């Protein structure tokens, strides 16, 4: 265990955060803890070793209607906002806030330590579809060259290179590389199916697979990517990683079902929003980061810290995405501005604005009317801004970024660790 793992982490609580969510601390965990002192949450207890015994897994509490059955499920925890202690001022904070004189971080800077690894990953992703099924090659080229930054495999490879020195490995392994490919395949498969469900014609400024090749090819391409990633996953031959990544696939479904069930539901609160965001976005990043640490032969504390990094980075990423839906132009977004709100998907900015005494009632009326009147959507976007929804959501994203940075304290100072820190900056700088 690296000595810096005794450093203190900030608590996961503030006025903007719910007392409990799917991804938060387990009951009884200390408010402020370091990598070594922190009691592992229920999810980590179930997967504390490479091969958890059956009796331990049987003791893990199961899910409910509010929290679907999972391989490992959090314990319900009651906490009041008044009891939440303050964040440790000595903990690391995001360095990309306005006025700090911090130069913008570039993707080239972040990816530099794993540039060669990423080149191999990109080529393998193209080959995995085209070599097996030439009829899907054109779809594969569209899927994997649609302007994406490949953030998920990049994060996996950075965690791999940041953690392997802790255990005396000479380099990252082929299993690390395959894990990076699996993470991108799962993410891409979910996007392809999302575009079919949402009938999207454009993603990242380019035509979607279903708009170019039809729904049939899009569904087949997504199914193939899910199937191929599952096969690669099974061949990694590590039960802990298999359980982690298999849960992600279930989480994708949970997230989609949760979103579909809550369209235009103005009773949605921040906790339900964050649960949905975890399932749809953060679960894959968190599980992939922990899995990279597994393949580096790290101990349970480091694996838990990497899971926390991925979880909070993923939540920050989703909150930022949801803010940009309100603030960026259609040209920059690659989709119509306000599309989430127009479809009834209420995200953090709208949830916060609905709580505002001045604009909340008017926004509520517009949402309940489903924006059928001309100009009603634009008026709703203005009310979200006036009600402080954007500013409060920005604070939430920054808070998640701080928690992600704090989770890196147990890693030695290497170029890859610095890139993981810069990744937080990169995510949050999109806001400004």
Helices and strands as residue ranges (DSSP letters): G 3-6, H 42-46, H 54-58, G 81-83, H 107-111, G 112-114, H 115-130, G 134-136, H 137-144, H 151-163, G 164-167, H 174-198, E 202-203, E 206-207, H 209-213, H 215-234, H 239-261, H 270-277, I 278-282, H 283-295, H 300-327, H 330-333, H 339-342, H 348-354, H 360-368, H 376-386, H 389-407, G 408-410, H 415-429
